[in-house]
Amino acid sequence: MKNAKEKSRAYFNAHRKSGLAHGGYWRHDYRSQLQAIGRIKPERLIDIGCGTGAFLCRTAECYPDIQLSALDLSEEMIRETEERLSGHVDARVGDAEHMPLPDKAYQAVTCNMSIHHYPHPQAAVNEMYRILEPGGYLLLNDMDCIAPIRSIANVIFPRLPGGDVKMYNRTEIESMLIQAGFRRLRYRKITPFSFQCIALKS
């Protein structure tokens, strides 16, 4: 039986051109993330679990001076990101829980609709902290909904083909960030089914 990472890689390699992979469902979430980027004004930003680069394409349109980087477990998603951004991104294949990236390399890290795929999310959050400069920000966006629906989703997730693992509640997300070393957390619901959490590396 494939583990969650193997399922994710296989699924997203096979769905490079799908509408879901291109971020159509998450446009409202992207707006919230882009607004936060506008306030932070980073020079170097990396998107973890970048998928097809849909979010980074929007970032490049809004903030063309930001140096963009990307990381994803799927080789095909990285290929799509590189093609869509036409050489304006440093895109790498890699595991979010073991990033092939240097310490303190970025002023902003974004992670959109990806952390629910991670079998060991604390390891991924620790890595996000490591690659940020002091004073840098993590902008984390993922699914959230009322507890009964979340409980049902977490029973179904392991049976899905895309390598989904778990939908985390607010307490779990904030605990991961604090344990990694982040401070000044700001968690808010941005739709009935998603949240944004902004955290500072002090």
Secondary structure as UniProt FT lines:
FT   HELIX           4..14
FT   TURN            15..17
FT   TURN            19..23
FT   HELIX           24..26
FT   HELIX           27..40
FT   STRAND          44..48
FT   TURN            51..52
FT   HELIX           54..62
FT   TURN            64..65
FT   STRAND          67..72
FT   HELIX           75..85
FT   TURN            86..87
FT   STRAND          89..93
FT   TURN            96..97
FT   TURN            103..104
FT   STRAND          106..112
FT   HELIX           115..117
FT   HELIX           121..131
FT   STRAND          132..143
FT   HELIX           147..156
FT   HELIX           157..159
FT   TURN            161..162
FT   HELIX           170..180
FT   STRAND          183..191
FT   TURN            192..193
FT   STRAND          194..200
//
